Amino acid sequence: MENSKSSTGLKVALGIALVLFLGTLFYTFNLKSESDKNTKELTEQKQLVMNDLNAMAKQYDEAIGENEVANQNLIDARTRIQGLIDSLKISETNVKSLWRYKQKYASLQKEMDVLLAQNDSLRVENSYLATSLDSTRVRLEERTMFTDSLLVQNTALAEVVENAAVLNTVGLKGFGVIERTSGKLIPTERASRVDKIRVCFTVAKNALVQAGDQELYVQVIDPKNNTLGSNEQVEFGEKTLNYSIISKFNYENGSLNICEFVASKGDSKFEKGRYTVNVFNEKELISSSEFTLK
């Protein structure tokens, strides 16, 4: 009788375990499907912005070809558009980044619509005024108007390029490590064994950023919302940032892998729970991730 009860209990336990296992598989599958869907949609949106920028570059090419004498301002503007396209190619595919590029494109499109409309009008008028005695004087006046409009367009482009010429990071990860006396590092998720938090990321290539010494602010926040590490403050206008460590490096216009270490507050141990890792370029948050210690 006892053996029969034991066998029945075992079967029930196995049945429950099987149901929980299947439920976990179903949830994981749905979660991955949703993530893949979001990634696909963001990638498609990024491609649409890329297509718009390429179309704008083509319009510049046509405007340059319509002039008998090469206009250096148009050529310079076309070069800066290409720089913005190159920046978008390597930018991180997320909602914030795409929204920023869409805003820049919308502002730039308004200026370009005016410029192209004026250019078309100028071509028609120049053709008609070519037969008049004062055609040379009128062409000069129209050319001046065209140049003034182009200067407005170049100013808008310069602002876009300036905003795009910033460092970005990809692949941000934070995790606990055990530090041996030999210097060897062993990753661990057990809070009681963690000696330091290691933060690693890749500085993305951006040809618009000037080469030389650069710095980013790393912020690690523990489960109790405390900023670990040095926990010092820096002010950017009206905004104050608490950071764990300043990551300083020499940027040579290429991708660069960086790892930094952050210690706990004083002699206290690391708390169990979820940690947040943020990387700031001055006051702008450029990447964020989370990890958990058990």
C-alpha positions in Angstrom: 0.0 0.0 0.0 2.8 2.4 0.9 4.6 1.6 -2.3 1.4 2.3 -4.3 0.9 5.7 -2.6 4.6 6.6 -3.2 4.3 5.7 -6.9 1.2 7.8 -7.3 2.8 10.8 -5.6 5.8 10.5 -7.8 3.6 10.4 -10.9 1.8 13.6 -9.8 5.1 15.4 -9.0 6.4 14.4 -12.5 3.2 15.6 -14.1 3.4 19.0 -12.3 7.1 19.4 -13.3 6.2 18.6 -16.9 3.5 21.2 -17.0 5.8 23.9 -15.5 8.5 23.0 -18.0 6.1 23.3 -20.9 4.8 26.6 -19.6 8.3 27.9 -19.3 9.1 26.9 -22.9 6.0 28.6 -24.1 6.7 31.8 -22.3 10.4 31.9 -23.5 9.2 31.3 -27.1 6.7 34.1 -27.0 9.3 36.5 -25.4 11.8 35.7 -28.1 9.3 36.1 -30.8 8.3 39.5 -29.5 11.9 40.6 -29.3 12.6 39.4 -32.8 9.6 41.3 -34.0 10.7 44.6 -32.3 14.2 44.2 -33.7 12.9 43.6 -37.2 10.6 46.7 -37.0 13.4 48.9 -35.8 15.7 47.6 -38.5 13.1 48.4 -41.1 12.6 51.9 -39.7 16.3 52.5 -39.8 16.4 51.4 -43.4 13.6 53.9 -44.3 15.6 56.7 -42.7 18.6 55.6 -44.7 16.6 55.5 -47.9 15.4 59.1 -47.2 18.9 60.3 -46.7 20.1 58.6 -49.9 17.3 60.3 -51.8 18.3 63.6 -50.4 21.9 63.0 -51.5 20.6 62.2 -55.0 18.8 65.5 -55.1 22.0 67.3 -54.2 23.8 65.4 -57.0 21.1 66.6 -59.5 21.4 70.2 -58.2 25.2 70.1 -58.7 24.8 68.6 -62.2 22.4 71.4 -63.2 25.1 74.1 -62.7 27.6 74.6 -65.5 30.2 75.7 -63.0 30.7 73.4 -59.9 29.3 75.1 -56.8 31.7 74.3 -54.0 29.1 74.9 -51.3 26.8 72.3 -52.9 29.7 69.9 -53.1 30.6 70.4 -49.4 26.9 70.0 -48.4 26.8 66.7 -50.4 29.9 65.5 -48.5 28.4 66.3 -45.2 25.2 64.4 -46.1 27.3 61.3 -46.8 28.9 61.7 -43.4 25.5 61.6 -41.8 24.6 58.5 -43.8 27.8 56.8 -42.6 27.0 57.7 -39.0 23.5 56.2 -39.3 25.0 52.9 -40.7 27.0 52.3 -37.5 24.5 53.8 -35.0 22.8 51.7 -32.5 19.4 50.4 -33.6 17.0 51.6 -30.9 14.0 53.9 -30.6 15.9 56.9 -29.2 18.5 56.8 -31.9 16.0 56.5 -34.8 13.8 59.3 -33.3 16.8 61.6 -33.2 17.7 60.9 -36.9 14.1 61.3 -38.0 13.9 64.7 -36.3 17.1 65.8 -38.0 15.9 64.6 -41.4 12.5 66.3 -41.0 14.1 69.7 -40.2 16.6 69.3 -43.0 13.9 68.3 -45.5 12.0 71.6 -44.9 15.1 73.6 -45.7 15.8 71.6 -48.8 12.3 71.8 -50.2 12.7 75.6 -50.2 16.1 75.4 -51.8 15.1 73.1 -54.6 12.0 75.2 -55.3 14.1 78.3 -55.6 16.6 76.5 -57.8 13.9 75.4 -60.3 12.5 78.9 -60.3 16.0 80.3 -61.0 16.6 78.0 -64.0 13.3 79.1 -65.6 13.9 82.8 -65.0 17.5 82.7 -66.2 16.4 81.0 -69.4 13.9 83.8 -70.1 16.2 86.7 -69.0 19.0 85.5 -71.2 17.4 87.4 -74.1 17.2 90.7 -72.3 19.9 93.5 -72.3 20.3 93.4 -68.6 20.4 89.5 -68.4 23.8 89.5 -66.8 22.7 91.8 -64.0 19.6 89.8 -63.3 21.6 86.5 -63.3 23.9 88.0 -60.7 21.0 89.0 -58.5 19.4 85.6 -58.8 22.7 83.9 -58.1 23.0 86.0 -54.9 19.5 84.8 -53.8 20.5 81.2 -54.5 23.7 81.6 -52.5 21.8 83.1 -49.5 19.3 80.2 -49.5 22.2 77.7 -49.8 23.9 79.3 -46.8 20.7 78.7 -44.8 20.7 75.0 -46.0 24.4 74.6 -45.1 23.8 76.0 -41.6 21.1 73.4 -41.0 23.3 70.7 -42.3 26.2 71.8 -40.1 23.9 71.6 -37.0 22.8 68.1 -38.1 26.4 66.9 -38.5 27.4 68.5 -35.2 24.7 66.5 -33.4 25.7 63.3 -35.2 29.4 63.8 -34.3 29.2 62.1 -30.9 30.5 58.9 -29.5 28.1 56.0 -29.1 28.6 52.6 -27.4 27.3 49.1 -28.2 27.4 45.7 -26.5 27.2 47.2 -22.9 27.5 44.4 -20.3 27.9 44.4 -16.5 28.7 41.4 -14.3 30.2 40.4 -11.0 33.8 39.0 -10.9 36.0 37.2 -8.3 39.5 38.7 -8.4 42.2 36.2 -7.5 45.6 37.3 -6.1 47.1 36.3 -9.4 45.0 38.8 -11.2 42.7 36.2 -12.7 39.1 37.2 -13.0 36.3 34.7 -12.6 32.7 35.8 -13.5 30.0 35.0 -10.9 26.4 35.7 -10.2 26.6 35.0 -6.4 26.5 38.4 -4.6 28.4 37.1 -1.6 31.4 36.2 -3.7 31.6 39.3 -5.9 34.8 41.4 -5.4 34.0 44.0 -8.1 31.6 44.8 -10.9 33.1 44.6 -14.4 31.6 46.9 -17.1 32.5 46.3 -20.7 31.4 48.0 -23.9 32.5 48.9 -27.4 32.9 52.5 -28.5 31.4 52.5 -32.1 33.3 53.8 -35.0 32.3 57.4 -36.0 34.2 59.2 -38.7 32.6 62.5 -37.6 34.2 62.4 -34.1 37.6 64.0 -33.8 40.4 61.6 -32.9 42.1 62.1 -29.5 41.5 61.8 -25.8 37.9 61.1 -25.0 35.9 60.2 -21.8 32.6 58.7 -21.0 30.8 58.5 -17.6 29.9 55.0 -16.3 27.1 54.7 -13.7 26.4 51.5 -11.8 23.2 51.5 -9.6 22.6 48.7 -7.1 19.2 47.2 -6.1 18.7 49.9 -3.4 19.2 52.7 -6.0 22.7 53.6 -4.7 25.4 54.7 -7.1 28.5 52.5 -6.6 32.1 53.3 -7.1 33.4 56.9 -6.5 29.8 58.2 -6.6 30.9 61.7 -7.5 28.9 64.4 -9.2 29.4 66.4 -12.4 27.2 69.3 -13.6 26.2 69.9 -17.2 24.2 73.1 -17.2 21.2 72.5 -15.0 21.6 68.8 -15.0 23.7 66.9 -12.3 25.1 63.4 -13.0 26.2 61.0 -10.3 28.8 58.6 -11.8 30.7 55.5 -10.6 33.8 56.0 -12.7 35.1 58.1 -15.7 36.3 55.9 -18.5 39.1 57.8 -20.3 40.6 56.6 -23.6 42.3 57.6 -26.8 39.9 57.5 -29.7 41.4 56.9 -33.2 38.2 56.9 -35.3 37.8 53.1 -35.0 35.8 50.7 -32.9 37.4 50.3 -29.4 36.7 47.7 -26.7 36.8 49.0 -23.1 36.3 47.4 -19.7 36.2 49.2 -16.3 35.9 48.0 -12.7 33.5 49.4 -10.1 33.8 48.5 -6.4 31.0 48.4 -3.7 30.4 51.3 -1.3 33.1 51.2 1.4 33.7 47.7 2.8 30.1 46.6 2.3 29.2 43.5 0.3 27.3 43.6 -2.9 23.5 43.3 -2.5 21.4 40.6 -4.1 19.1 41.8 -6.8 19.0 43.7 -10.1 21.8 46.2 -11.1 21.6 48.9 -13.7 24.6 50.0 -15.8 24.4 53.3 -17.7 27.0 55.0 -19.9 26.7 58.8 -20.5 28.4 61.0 -23.1 28.4 64.1 -20.9 24.7 64.5 -20.0 23.4 62.3 -22.7 22.6 58.6 -21.9 24.0 56.6 -24.8 23.5 53.0 -23.6 22.0 51.0 -20.7 21.8 47.4 -19.5 20.9 45.3 -16.5 22.2 42.2 -14.7 21.3 40.3 -11.5 23.3 39.0 -8.6 21.8 36.1 -6.6 
